[in-house]
Amino acid sequence: RKKIEIAVMFPIIVLIGAGSKTTDKRSARWCETLGNLSYPLYITHYPLVYIYTAWAFNRQATLAEGLPYMLLTFVGEFALAYACLKCYDLPVRKWLTERFLKKK
């Protein structure tokens, strides 16, 4: 049943977001920033989540013990994704654009 709910709800959520318009510069900037971070977050979150999960499982950590590390993992994930965006993703995109899309 959950697979069906996800299969129905996810496209609806994407459709709602795809059809929305930003009304001011601040929200447009947030949308652009989060859009730029989405791929680095997607790629880099797996290792950190698996490390945290293995740590919590091996220690049999309670919520009280694990919560600070969970928050650290969450914040660290955004920092790692931002570093990957600035140090790898954007420079590679710029190079590829200059190499293959700019007219000479």
N, C-alpha and C positions, 0 to 999 in steps of 0.2 A: 504494500500500500504506500509506503514512503517513497518508493521509486516513482510511482505514478504521480504523487503530489509534486515531487521535484520536477518531473518531466513536464508537468503542466505549469507550475508556478514560476520556474526559472525563466522560460521564454516570456511570460507575462511581465515579470519584473524588468527584464532587458528591454522589452517593447516600451514600457512606461518611461524608462530612462532614456531610450533612444529618441523618443518624441518630445522630450522636455527641452525648454529653452531657458538659458540663464538670463536674468533681468538686470544684473549689475556687474561691475568689474570684479568685485570681491568674490562673488560666487563663481564667476567665470574662471578666476585665478585658482580657486579651490578645486574646481572640476579639472582644470588642466593639470594641476599638481598631482592630484590623485590618479588621473588618467596616466600620467607619465610614470608614477610609482607602481601602477598595477602589475606590469610585467616583472620588474625586479622583485616585487613582493611575492608574486606567484612562484618565481624560480627559486628564491632563496629561503622561503619559509619552511620548506620541507626539512632540511638538515637541522635547523634550530628546534623545530617542533619534535622531531624524532629524538634529539639529544635530551630535551626537557622531559619527554615522555619516558624515555629509558631511565633517566635519573629518578623521576618520581616513582616509577614502578619498582626499580631496584631498592630504593629506600623505603618503599611502602609509605610514602609521604602523605600526611594528612593535608587537608585543604589549607589549614593554617600554616603548615610548614612550606607548602608548595606555592602559595599565593605570591610571596615576594619574588620568587624565581620565575613564576609565570609572568608577572608584570615586567620583570627584567628581560625575559625572552621577547615579550611583545614590543617593548621599547627598542631593544637591540635589533629586532627584525626590521623596524622602520629605519633605524640608523644604517644598518647594513644595506638595505634596499636603496636608500638615498645615496650612499657611497657608490654603490654599483651603477646607479643612474648617472651620477656626475662623472665618475672616473672611467666608465666603460660604455654604457649604453649611448649617451649623448655624443661622445667623441666618435664612436663607430658610426652612428647615424650620420653625423656631419661629414665624415670621411666618405662614406658610401654615396651621400648626396652629391658631394663635390666631384667624386670620381665618375659616377654613372648618370647623374641627372642634370648637371649643369651644362648648358650649351657653350661651346667654345667659339 
